[in-house]
Amino acid sequence: MQEPQIKTRLRTTDAANYCGSTKSTFEKLRLTGQGSVYSKIGRTVVYDRVDLDAWLESKKRLSTSDSGSEDQ
């Protein structure tokens, strides 16, 4: 019998630390829409760890000239 998956939600500071970044950077990324998806519960912002992992995966690059788009 499989155990249910527990979603781990992290507040902004913890999510930034998890990703090797800062709270300030995450707040700016939220403003520009370039960060990970998040949920807002009242005034509290939380991130699911699986969403952070997917976002980090999407940021992988092979070189400094790699923009990440598939059009190249």
mmCIF file of the N, C-alpha and C atoms, coordinates in Angstrom:
data_MODEL
# 
_entry.id   MODEL 
# 
loop_
_atom_site.group_PDB 
_atom_site.id 
_atom_site.type_symbol 
_atom_site.label_atom_id 
_atom_site.label_alt_id 
_atom_site.label_comp_id 
_atom_site.label_asym_id 
_atom_site.label_entity_id 
_atom_site.label_seq_id 
_atom_site.pdbx_PDB_ins_code 
_atom_site.Cartn_x 
_atom_site.Cartn_y 
_atom_site.Cartn_z 
_atom_site.occupancy 
_atom_site.B_iso_or_equiv 
_atom_site.pdbx_formal_charge 
_atom_site.auth_seq_id 
_atom_site.auth_comp_id 
_atom_site.auth_asym_id 
_atom_site.auth_atom_id 
_atom_site.pdbx_PDB_model_num 
ATOM 1   N N  . MET A 1 1  ? 0.837  -1.184 0.000   1.00 0.00 ? 1  MET A N  1 
ATOM 2   C CA . MET A 1 1  ? 0.000  0.000  0.000   1.00 0.00 ? 1  MET A CA 1 
ATOM 3   C C  . MET A 1 1  ? 0.880  1.245  0.000   1.00 0.00 ? 1  MET A C  1 
ATOM 4   N N  . GLN A 1 2  ? 0.624  2.149  -0.938  1.00 0.00 ? 2  GLN A N  1 
ATOM 5   C CA . GLN A 1 2  ? 1.424  3.365  -1.036  1.00 0.00 ? 2  GLN A CA 1 
ATOM 6   C C  . GLN A 1 2  ? 0.981  4.384  -0.010  1.00 0.00 ? 2  GLN A C  1 
ATOM 7   N N  . GLU A 1 3  ? 1.979  5.087  0.537   1.00 0.00 ? 3  GLU A N  1 
ATOM 8   C CA . GLU A 1 3  ? 1.668  6.175  1.468   1.00 0.00 ? 3  GLU A CA 1 
ATOM 9   C C  . GLU A 1 3  ? 1.246  7.391  0.666   1.00 0.00 ? 3  GLU A C  1 
ATOM 10  N N  . PRO A 1 4  ? 0.318  8.186  1.175   1.00 0.00 ? 4  PRO A N  1 
ATOM 11  C CA . PRO A 1 4  ? -0.084 9.396  0.451   1.00 0.00 ? 4  PRO A CA 1 
ATOM 12  C C  . PRO A 1 4  ? 1.077  10.382 0.368   1.00 0.00 ? 4  PRO A C  1 
ATOM 13  N N  . GLN A 1 5  ? 1.159  11.059 -0.776  1.00 0.00 ? 5  GLN A N  1 
ATOM 14  C CA . GLN A 1 5  ? 2.205  12.061 -0.940  1.00 0.00 ? 5  GLN A CA 1 
ATOM 15  C C  . GLN A 1 5  ? 1.847  13.292 -0.135  1.00 0.00 ? 5  GLN A C  1 
ATOM 16  N N  . ILE A 1 6  ? 2.790  13.752 0.650   1.00 0.00 ? 6  ILE A N  1 
ATOM 17  C CA . ILE A 1 6  ? 2.581  14.961 1.443   1.00 0.00 ? 6  ILE A CA 1 
ATOM 18  C C  . ILE A 1 6  ? 3.225  16.125 0.712   1.00 0.00 ? 6  ILE A C  1 
ATOM 19  N N  . LYS A 1 7  ? 2.428  17.131 0.400   1.00 0.00 ? 7  LYS A N  1 
ATOM 20  C CA . LYS A 1 7  ? 2.967  18.318 -0.249  1.00 0.00 ? 7  LYS A CA 1 
ATOM 21  C C  . LYS A 1 7  ? 3.643  19.179 0.804   1.00 0.00 ? 7  LYS A C  1 
ATOM 22  N N  . THR A 1 8  ? 4.851  19.545 0.518   1.00 0.00 ? 8  THR A N  1 
ATOM 23  C CA . THR A 1 8  ? 5.576  20.405 1.432   1.00 0.00 ? 8  THR A CA 1 
ATOM 24  C C  . THR A 1 8  ? 5.492  21.826 0.915   1.00 0.00 ? 8  THR A C  1 
ATOM 25  N N  . ARG A 1 9  ? 4.913  22.691 1.709   1.00 0.00 ? 9  ARG A N  1 
ATOM 26  C CA . ARG A 1 9  ? 4.792  24.097 1.332   1.00 0.00 ? 9  ARG A CA 1 
ATOM 27  C C  . ARG A 1 9  ? 5.794  24.917 2.123   1.00 0.00 ? 9  ARG A C  1 
ATOM 28  N N  . LEU A 1 10 ? 6.438  25.823 1.413   1.00 0.00 ? 10 LEU A N  1 
ATOM 29  C CA . LEU A 1 10 ? 7.462  26.663 2.019   1.00 0.00 ? 10 LEU A CA 1 
ATOM 30  C C  . LEU A 1 10 ? 7.085  28.130 1.864   1.00 0.00 ? 10 LEU A C  1 
ATOM 31  N N  . ARG A 1 11 ? 7.317  28.892 2.906   1.00 0.00 ? 11 ARG A N  1 
ATOM 32  C CA . ARG A 1 11 ? 7.139  30.342 2.801   1.00 0.00 ? 11 ARG A CA 1 
ATOM 33  C C  . ARG A 1 11 ? 8.294  30.918 1.986   1.00 0.00 ? 11 ARG A C  1 
ATOM 34  N N  . THR A 1 12 ? 8.191  32.179 1.619   1.00 0.00 ? 12 THR A N  1 
ATOM 35  C CA . THR A 1 12 ? 9.143  32.786 0.689   1.00 0.00 ? 12 THR A CA 1 
ATOM 36  C C  . THR A 1 12 ? 10.589 32.622 1.114   1.00 0.00 ? 12 THR A C  1 
ATOM 37  N N  . THR A 1 13 ? 10.919 32.929 2.351   1.00 0.00 ? 13 THR A N  1 
ATOM 38  C CA . THR A 1 13 ? 12.312 32.823 2.801   1.00 0.00 ? 13 THR A CA 1 
ATOM 39  C C  . THR A 1 13 ? 12.825 31.399 2.679   1.00 0.00 ? 13 THR A C  1 
ATOM 40  N N  . ASP A 1 14 ? 12.013 30.425 3.109   1.00 0.00 ? 14 ASP A N  1 
ATOM 41  C CA . ASP A 1 14 ? 12.430 29.024 3.042   1.00 0.00 ? 14 ASP A CA 1 
ATOM 42  C C  . ASP A 1 14 ? 12.521 28.533 1.597   1.00 0.00 ? 14 ASP A C  1 
ATOM 43  N N  . ALA A 1 15 ? 11.598 28.979 0.751   1.00 0.00 ? 15 ALA A N  1 
ATOM 44  C CA . ALA A 1 15 ? 11.632 28.601 -0.663  1.00 0.00 ? 15 ALA A CA 1 
ATOM 45  C C  . ALA A 1 15 ? 12.895 29.163 -1.327  1.00 0.00 ? 15 ALA A C  1 
ATOM 46  N N  . ALA A 1 16 ? 13.217 30.403 -1.022  1.00 0.00 ? 16 ALA A N  1 
ATOM 47  C CA . ALA A 1 16 ? 14.428 31.010 -1.582  1.00 0.00 ? 16 ALA A CA 1 
ATOM 48  C C  . ALA A 1 16 ? 15.669 30.260 -1.115  1.00 0.00 ? 16 ALA A C  1 
ATOM 49  N N  . ASN A 1 17 ? 15.738 29.938 0.159   1.00 0.00 ? 17 ASN A N  1 
ATOM 50  C CA . ASN A 1 17 ? 16.876 29.173 0.679   1.00 0.00 ? 17 ASN A CA 1 
ATOM 51  C C  . ASN A 1 17 ? 16.973 27.813 0.003   1.00 0.00 ? 17 ASN A C  1 
ATOM 52  N N  . TYR A 1 18 ? 15.854 27.152 -0.183  1.00 0.00 ? 18 TYR A N  1 
ATOM 53  C CA . TYR A 1 18 ? 15.802 25.847 -0.838  1.00 0.00 ? 18 TYR A CA 1 
ATOM 54  C C  . TYR A 1 18 ? 16.399 25.923 -2.247  1.00 0.00 ? 18 TYR A C  1 
ATOM 55  N N  . CYS A 1 19 ? 16.161 27.050 -2.922  1.00 0.00 ? 19 CYS A N  1 
ATOM 56  C CA . CYS A 1 19 ? 16.634 27.236 -4.296  1.00 0.00 ? 19 CYS A CA 1 
ATOM 57  C C  . CYS A 1 19 ? 17.997 27.924 -4.363  1.00 0.00 ? 19 CYS A C  1 
ATOM 58  N N  . GLY A 1 20 ? 18.577 28.241 -3.226  1.00 0.00 ? 20 GLY A N  1 
ATOM 59  C CA . GLY A 1 20 ? 19.882 28.899 -3.212  1.00 0.00 ? 20 GLY A CA 1 
ATOM 60  C C  . GLY A 1 20 ? 19.807 30.371 -3.556  1.00 0.00 ? 20 GLY A C  1 
ATOM 61  N N  . SER A 1 21 ? 18.714 31.002 -3.218  1.00 0.00 ? 21 SER A N  1 
ATOM 62  C CA . SER A 1 21 ? 18.502 32.400 -3.552  1.00 0.00 ? 21 SER A CA 1 
ATOM 63  C C  . SER A 1 21 ? 18.139 33.185 -2.294  1.00 0.00 ? 21 SER A C  1 
ATOM 64  N N  . THR A 1 22 ? 17.601 34.382 -2.489  1.00 0.00 ? 22 THR A N  1 
ATOM 65  C CA . THR A 1 22 ? 17.230 35.228 -1.365  1.00 0.00 ? 22 THR A CA 1 
ATOM 66  C C  . THR A 1 22 ? 15.746 35.569 -1.413  1.00 0.00 ? 22 THR A C  1 
ATOM 67  N N  . LYS A 1 23 ? 15.204 35.945 -0.278  1.00 0.00 ? 23 LYS A N  1 
ATOM 68  C CA . LYS A 1 23 ? 13.804 36.357 -0.192  1.00 0.00 ? 23 LYS A CA 1 
ATOM 69  C C  . LYS A 1 23 ? 13.539 37.525 -1.135  1.00 0.00 ? 23 LYS A C  1 
ATOM 70  N N  . SER A 1 24 ? 14.450 38.484 -1.162  1.00 0.00 ? 24 SER A N  1 
ATOM 71  C CA . SER A 1 24 ? 14.296 39.661 -2.014  1.00 0.00 ? 24 SER A CA 1 
ATOM 72  C C  . SER A 1 24 ? 14.210 39.278 -3.493  1.00 0.00 ? 24 SER A C  1 
ATOM 73  N N  . THR A 1 25 ? 15.051 38.370 -3.927  1.00 0.00 ? 25 THR A N  1 
ATOM 74  C CA . THR A 1 25 ? 15.021 37.924 -5.319  1.00 0.00 ? 25 THR A CA 1 
ATOM 75  C C  . THR A 1 25 ? 13.696 37.255 -5.633  1.00 0.00 ? 25 THR A C  1 
ATOM 76  N N  . PHE A 1 26 ? 13.216 36.412 -4.726  1.00 0.00 ? 26 PHE A N  1 
ATOM 77  C CA . PHE A 1 26 ? 11.932 35.740 -4.950  1.00 0.00 ? 26 PHE A CA 1 
ATOM 78  C C  . PHE A 1 26 ? 10.782 36.736 -5.016  1.00 0.00 ? 26 PHE A C  1 
ATOM 79  N N  . GLU A 1 27 ? 10.822 37.771 -4.195  1.00 0.00 ? 27 GLU A N  1 
ATOM 80  C CA . GLU A 1 27 ? 9.778  38.794 -4.239  1.00 0.00 ? 27 GLU A CA 1 
ATOM 81  C C  . GLU A 1 27 ? 9.798  39.520 -5.580  1.00 0.00 ? 27 GLU A C  1 
ATOM 82  N N  . LYS A 1 28 ? 10.989 39.819 -6.097  1.00 0.00 ? 28 LYS A N  1 
ATOM 83  C CA . LYS A 1 28 ? 11.105 40.477 -7.399  1.00 0.00 ? 28 LYS A CA 1 
ATOM 84  C C  . LYS A 1 28 ? 10.641 39.558 -8.519  1.00 0.00 ? 28 LYS A C  1 
ATOM 85  N N  . LEU A 1 29 ? 11.000 38.276 -8.440  1.00 0.00 ? 29 LEU A N  1 
ATOM 86  C CA . LEU A 1 29 ? 10.568 37.320 -9.459  1.00 0.00 ? 29 LEU A CA 1 
ATOM 87  C C  . LEU A 1 29 ? 9.048  37.179 -9.472  1.00 0.00 ? 29 LEU A C  1 
ATOM 88  N N  . ARG A 1 30 ? 8.426  37.260 -8.313  1.00 0.00 ? 30 ARG A N  1 
ATOM 89  C CA . ARG A 1 30 ? 6.960  37.214 -8.236  1.00 0.00 ? 30 ARG A CA 1 
ATOM 90  C C  . ARG A 1 30 ? 6.348  38.416 -8.941  1.00 0.00 ? 30 ARG A C  1 
ATOM 91  N N  . LEU A 1 31 ? 6.947  39.580 -8.766  1.00 0.00 ? 31 LEU A N  1 
ATOM 92  C CA . LEU A 1 31 ? 6.427  40.798 -9.397  1.00 0.00 ? 31 LEU A CA 1 
ATOM 93  C C  . LEU A 1 31 ? 6.498  40.735 -10.915 1.00 0.00 ? 31 LEU A C  1 
ATOM 94  N N  . THR A 1 32 ? 7.564  40.130 -11.426 1.00 0.00 ? 32 THR A N  1 
ATOM 95  C CA . THR A 1 32 ? 7.760  40.075 -12.877 1.00 0.00 ? 32 THR A CA 1 
ATOM 96  C C  . THR A 1 32 ? 7.157  38.831 -13.512 1.00 0.00 ? 32 THR A C  1 
ATOM 97  N N  . GLY A 1 33 ? 6.706  37.891 -12.698 1.00 0.00 ? 33 GLY A N  1 
ATOM 98  C CA . GLY A 1 33 ? 6.130  36.659 -13.222 1.00 0.00 ? 33 GLY A CA 1 
ATOM 99  C C  . GLY A 1 33 ? 7.163  35.659 -13.698 1.00 0.00 ? 33 GLY A C  1 
ATOM 100 N N  . GLN A 1 34 ? 8.420  35.828 -13.295 1.00 0.00 ? 34 GLN A N  1 
ATOM 101 C CA . GLN A 1 34 ? 9.492  34.944 -13.747 1.00 0.00 ? 34 GLN A CA 1 
ATOM 102 C C  . GLN A 1 34 ? 9.838  33.855 -12.735 1.00 0.00 ? 34 GLN A C  1 
ATOM 103 N N  . GLY A 1 35 ? 9.181  33.870 -11.604 1.00 0.00 ? 35 GLY A N  1 
ATOM 104 C CA . GLY A 1 35 ? 9.484  32.890 -10.573 1.00 0.00 ? 35 GLY A CA 1 
ATOM 105 C C  . GLY A 1 35 ? 8.604  31.666 -10.673 1.00 0.00 ? 35 GLY A C  1 
ATOM 106 N N  . SER A 1 36 ? 8.715  30.828 -9.679  1.00 0.00 ? 36 SER A N  1 
ATOM 107 C CA . SER A 1 36 ? 7.900  29.623 -9.591  1.00 0.00 ? 36 SER A CA 1 
ATOM 108 C C  . SER A 1 36 ? 6.447  29.990 -9.312  1.00 0.00 ? 36 SER A C  1 
ATOM 109 N N  . VAL A 1 37 ? 5.544  29.101 -9.680  1.00 0.00 ? 37 VAL A N  1 
ATOM 110 C CA . VAL A 1 37 ? 4.154  29.312 -9.299  1.00 0.00 ? 37 VAL A CA 1 
ATOM 111 C C  . VAL A 1 37 ? 4.053  29.253 -7.780  1.00 0.00 ? 37 VAL A C  1 
ATOM 112 N N  . TYR A 1 38 ? 3.069  29.925 -7.236  1.00 0.00 ? 38 TYR A N  1 
ATOM 113 C CA . TYR A 1 38 ? 2.913  30.000 -5.783  1.00 0.00 ? 38 TYR A CA 1 
ATOM 114 C C  . TYR A 1 38 ? 1.435  30.084 -5.443  1.00 0.00 ? 38 TYR A C  1 
ATOM 115 N N  . SER A 1 39 ? 1.139  29.929 -4.183  1.00 0.00 ? 39 SER A N  1 
ATOM 116 C CA . SER A 1 39 ? -0.227 30.092 -3.686  1.00 0.00 ? 39 SER A CA 1 
ATOM 117 C C  . SER A 1 39 ? -0.233 31.218 -2.673  1.00 0.00 ? 39 SER A C  1 
ATOM 118 N N  . LYS A 1 40 ? -1.354 31.884 -2.569  1.00 0.00 ? 40 LYS A N  1 
ATOM 119 C CA . LYS A 1 40 ? -1.492 32.959 -1.601  1.00 0.00 ? 40 LYS A CA 1 
ATOM 120 C C  . LYS A 1 40 ? -2.637 32.602 -0.662  1.00 0.00 ? 40 LYS A C  1 
ATOM 121 N N  . ILE A 1 41 ? -2.341 32.526 0.601   1.00 0.00 ? 41 ILE A N  1 
ATOM 122 C CA . ILE A 1 41 ? -3.328 32.210 1.625   1.00 0.00 ? 41 ILE A CA 1 
ATOM 123 C C  . ILE A 1 41 ? -3.416 33.445 2.515   1.00 0.00 ? 41 ILE A C  1 
ATOM 124 N N  . GLY A 1 42 ? -4.450 34.229 2.298   1.00 0.00 ? 42 GLY A N  1 
ATOM 125 C CA . GLY A 1 42 ? -4.512 35.523 2.976   1.00 0.00 ? 42 GLY A CA 1 
ATOM 126 C C  . GLY A 1 42 ? -3.377 36.388 2.458   1.00 0.00 ? 42 GLY A C  1 
ATOM 127 N N  . ARG A 1 43 ? -2.521 36.821 3.365   1.00 0.00 ? 43 ARG A N  1 
ATOM 128 C CA . ARG A 1 43 ? -1.357 37.617 2.963   1.00 0.00 ? 43 ARG A CA 1 
ATOM 129 C C  . ARG A 1 43 ? -0.088 36.788 2.911   1.00 0.00 ? 43 ARG A C  1 
ATOM 130 N N  . THR A 1 44 ? -0.214 35.495 3.137   1.00 0.00 ? 44 THR A N  1 
ATOM 131 C CA . THR A 1 44 ? 0.949  34.615 3.172   1.00 0.00 ? 44 THR A CA 1 
ATOM 132 C C  . THR A 1 44 ? 1.151  33.939 1.822   1.00 0.00 ? 44 THR A C  1 
ATOM 133 N N  . VAL A 1 45 ? 2.365  34.012 1.296   1.00 0.00 ? 45 VAL A N  1 
ATOM 134 C CA . VAL A 1 45 ? 2.736  33.355 0.048   1.00 0.00 ? 45 VAL A CA 1 
ATOM 135 C C  . VAL A 1 45 ? 3.429  32.043 0.396   1.00 0.00 ? 45 VAL A C  1 
ATOM 136 N N  . VAL A 1 46 ? 3.003  30.965 -0.264  1.00 0.00 ? 46 VAL A N  1 
ATOM 137 C CA . VAL A 1 46 ? 3.643  29.665 -0.054  1.00 0.00 ? 46 VAL A CA 1 
ATOM 138 C C  . VAL A 1 46 ? 3.939  29.024 -1.404  1.00 0.00 ? 46 VAL A C  1 
ATOM 139 N N  . TYR A 1 47 ? 4.998  28.237 -1.424  1.00 0.00 ? 47 TYR A N  1 
ATOM 140 C CA . TYR A 1 47 ? 5.439  27.522 -2.615  1.00 0.00 ? 47 TYR A CA 1 
ATOM 141 C C  . TYR A 1 47 ? 5.424  26.034 -2.325  1.00 0.00 ? 47 TYR A C  1 
ATOM 142 N N  . ASP A 1 48 ? 4.940  25.236 -3.282  1.00 0.00 ? 48 ASP A N  1 
ATOM 143 C CA . ASP A 1 48 ? 5.038  23.784 -3.171  1.00 0.00 ? 48 ASP A CA 1 
ATOM 144 C C  . ASP A 1 48 ? 6.429  23.371 -3.631  1.00 0.00 ? 48 ASP A C  1 
ATOM 145 N N  . ARG A 1 49 ? 7.038  22.479 -2.884  1.00 0.00 ? 49 ARG A N  1 
ATOM 146 C CA . ARG A 1 49 ? 8.399  22.029 -3.208  1.00 0.00 ? 49 ARG A CA 1 
ATOM 147 C C  . ARG A 1 49 ? 8.471  21.423 -4.614  1.00 0.00 ? 49 ARG A C  1 
ATOM 148 N N  . VAL A 1 50 ? 7.449  20.683 -5.029  1.00 0.00 ? 50 VAL A N  1 
ATOM 149 C CA . VAL A 1 50 ? 7.470  20.082 -6.374  1.00 0.00 ? 50 VAL A CA 1 
ATOM 150 C C  . VAL A 1 50 ? 7.447  21.166 -7.457  1.00 0.00 ? 50 VAL A C  1 
ATOM 151 N N  . ASP A 1 51 ? 6.746  22.277 -7.202  1.00 0.00 ? 51 ASP A N  1 
ATOM 152 C CA . ASP A 1 51 ? 6.739  23.383 -8.162  1.00 0.00 ? 51 ASP A CA 1 
ATOM 153 C C  . ASP A 1 51 ? 8.103  24.064 -8.218  1.00 0.00 ? 51 ASP A C  1 
ATOM 154 N N  . LEU A 1 52 ? 8.749  24.193 -7.072  1.00 0.00 ? 52 LEU A N  1 
ATOM 155 C CA . LEU A 1 52 ? 10.094 24.779 -7.048  1.00 0.00 ? 52 LEU A CA 1 
ATOM 156 C C  . LEU A 1 52 ? 11.069 23.902 -7.823  1.00 0.00 ? 52 LEU A C  1 
ATOM 157 N N  . ASP A 1 53 ? 10.968 22.586 -7.634  1.00 0.00 ? 53 ASP A N  1 
ATOM 158 C CA . ASP A 1 53 ? 11.847 21.662 -8.365  1.00 0.00 ? 53 ASP A CA 1 
ATOM 159 C C  . ASP A 1 53 ? 11.630 21.770 -9.867  1.00 0.00 ? 53 ASP A C  1 
ATOM 160 N N  . ALA A 1 54 ? 10.375 21.863 -10.299 1.00 0.00 ? 54 ALA A N  1 
ATOM 161 C CA . ALA A 1 54 ? 10.065 21.994 -11.726 1.00 0.00 ? 54 ALA A CA 1 
ATOM 162 C C  . ALA A 1 54 ? 10.594 23.321 -12.274 1.00 0.00 ? 54 ALA A C  1 
ATOM 163 N N  . TRP A 1 55 ? 10.453 24.381 -11.506 1.00 0.00 ? 55 TRP A N  1 
ATOM 164 C CA . TRP A 1 55 ? 10.942 25.696 -11.926 1.00 0.00 ? 55 TRP A CA 1 
ATOM 165 C C  . TRP A 1 55 ? 12.463 25.681 -12.048 1.00 0.00 ? 55 TRP A C  1 
ATOM 166 N N  . LEU A 1 56 ? 13.138 25.085 -11.064 1.00 0.00 ? 56 LEU A N  1 
ATOM 167 C CA . LEU A 1 56 ? 14.599 24.977 -11.124 1.00 0.00 ? 56 LEU A CA 1 
ATOM 168 C C  . LEU A 1 56 ? 15.029 24.165 -12.345 1.00 0.00 ? 56 LEU A C  1 
ATOM 169 N N  . GLU A 1 57 ? 14.325 23.094 -12.622 1.00 0.00 ? 57 GLU A N  1 
ATOM 170 C CA . GLU A 1 57 ? 14.642 22.252 -13.788 1.00 0.00 ? 57 GLU A CA 1 
ATOM 171 C C  . GLU A 1 57 ? 14.535 23.066 -15.074 1.00 0.00 ? 57 GLU A C  1 
ATOM 172 N N  . SER A 1 58 ? 13.546 23.961 -15.147 1.00 0.00 ? 58 SER A N  1 
ATOM 173 C CA . SER A 1 58 ? 13.354 24.778 -16.345 1.00 0.00 ? 58 SER A CA 1 
ATOM 174 C C  . SER A 1 58 ? 14.443 25.831 -16.517 1.00 0.00 ? 58 SER A C  1 
ATOM 175 N N  . LYS A 1 59 ? 15.222 26.069 -15.481 1.00 0.00 ? 59 LYS A N  1 
ATOM 176 C CA . LYS A 1 59 ? 16.282 27.086 -15.528 1.00 0.00 ? 59 LYS A CA 1 
ATOM 177 C C  . LYS A 1 59 ? 17.636 26.519 -15.931 1.00 0.00 ? 59 LYS A C  1 
ATOM 178 N N  . LYS A 1 60 ? 17.721 25.218 -16.159 1.00 0.00 ? 60 LYS A N  1 
ATOM 179 C CA . LYS A 1 60 ? 19.000 24.605 -16.538 1.00 0.00 ? 60 LYS A CA 1 
ATOM 180 C C  . LYS A 1 60 ? 19.428 25.079 -17.918 1.00 0.00 ? 60 LYS A C  1 
ATOM 181 N N  . ARG A 1 61 ? 20.708 25.336 -18.066 1.00 0.00 ? 61 ARG A N  1 
ATOM 182 C CA . ARG A 1 61 ? 21.287 25.807 -19.320 1.00 0.00 ? 61 ARG A CA 1 
ATOM 183 C C  . ARG A 1 61 ? 22.591 25.059 -19.591 1.00 0.00 ? 61 ARG A C  1 
ATOM 184 N N  . LEU A 1 62 ? 22.981 25.007 -20.869 1.00 0.00 ? 62 LEU A N  1 
ATOM 185 C CA . LEU A 1 62 ? 24.229 24.360 -21.255 1.00 0.00 ? 62 LEU A CA 1 
ATOM 186 C C  . LEU A 1 62 ? 25.385 25.342 -21.360 1.00 0.00 ? 62 LEU A C  1 
ATOM 187 N N  . SER A 1 63 ? 25.071 26.607 -21.613 1.00 0.00 ? 63 SER A N  1 
ATOM 188 C CA . SER A 1 63 ? 26.123 27.615 -21.738 1.00 0.00 ? 63 SER A CA 1 
ATOM 189 C C  . SER A 1 63 ? 25.533 28.985 -21.415 1.00 0.00 ? 63 SER A C  1 
ATOM 190 N N  . THR A 1 64 ? 26.421 29.979 -21.314 1.00 0.00 ? 64 THR A N  1 
ATOM 191 C CA . THR A 1 64 ? 25.956 31.328 -21.018 1.00 0.00 ? 64 THR A CA 1 
ATOM 192 C C  . THR A 1 64 ? 25.177 31.932 -22.179 1.00 0.00 ? 64 THR A C  1 
ATOM 193 N N  . SER A 1 65 ? 25.355 31.402 -23.385 1.00 0.00 ? 65 SER A N  1 
ATOM 194 C CA . SER A 1 65 ? 24.616 31.911 -24.547 1.00 0.00 ? 65 SER A CA 1 
ATOM 195 C C  . SER A 1 65 ? 23.288 31.180 -24.737 1.00 0.00 ? 65 SER A C  1 
ATOM 196 N N  . ASP A 1 66 ? 23.019 30.167 -23.918 1.00 0.00 ? 66 ASP A N  1 
ATOM 197 C CA . ASP A 1 66 ? 21.780 29.394 -24.002 1.00 0.00 ? 66 ASP A CA 1 
ATOM 198 C C  . ASP A 1 66 ? 20.672 30.184 -23.336 1.00 0.00 ? 66 ASP A C  1 
ATOM 199 N N  . SER A 1 67 ? 19.696 30.649 -24.129 1.00 0.00 ? 67 SER A N  1 
ATOM 200 C CA . SER A 1 67 ? 18.584 31.431 -23.571 1.00 0.00 ? 67 SER A CA 1 
ATOM 201 C C  . SER A 1 67 ? 17.489 30.553 -23.006 1.00 0.00 ? 67 SER A C  1 
ATOM 202 N N  . GLY A 1 68 ? 17.556 29.261 -23.309 1.00 0.00 ? 68 GLY A N  1 
ATOM 203 C CA . GLY A 1 68 ? 16.549 28.347 -22.803 1.00 0.00 ? 68 GLY A CA 1 
ATOM 204 C C  . GLY A 1 68 ? 15.369 28.154 -23.723 1.00 0.00 ? 68 GLY A C  1 
ATOM 205 N N  . SER A 1 69 ? 15.271 28.971 -24.782 1.00 0.00 ? 69 SER A N  1 
ATOM 206 C CA . SER A 1 69 ? 14.148 28.794 -25.705 1.00 0.00 ? 69 SER A CA 1 
ATOM 207 C C  . SER A 1 69 ? 14.482 27.678 -26.694 1.00 0.00 ? 69 SER A C  1 
ATOM 208 N N  . GLU A 1 70 ? 13.450 27.021 -27.179 1.00 0.00 ? 70 GLU A N  1 
ATOM 209 C CA . GLU A 1 70 ? 13.656 25.914 -28.119 1.00 0.00 ? 70 GLU A CA 1 
ATOM 210 C C  . GLU A 1 70 ? 13.768 26.401 -29.556 1.00 0.00 ? 70 GLU A C  1 
ATOM 211 N N  . ASP A 1 71 ? 13.659 27.707 -29.776 1.00 0.00 ? 71 ASP A N  1 
ATOM 212 C CA . ASP A 1 71 ? 13.687 28.258 -31.135 1.00 0.00 ? 71 ASP A CA 1 
ATOM 213 C C  . ASP A 1 71 ? 15.075 28.254 -31.756 1.00 0.00 ? 71 ASP A C  1 
ATOM 214 N N  . GLN A 1 72 ? 16.088 28.049 -30.964 1.00 0.00 ? 72 GLN A N  1 
ATOM 215 C CA . GLN A 1 72 ? 17.459 28.181 -31.470 1.00 0.00 ? 72 GLN A CA 1 
ATOM 216 C C  . GLN A 1 72 ? 17.853 27.031 -32.326 1.00 0.00 ? 72 GLN A C  1 
# 
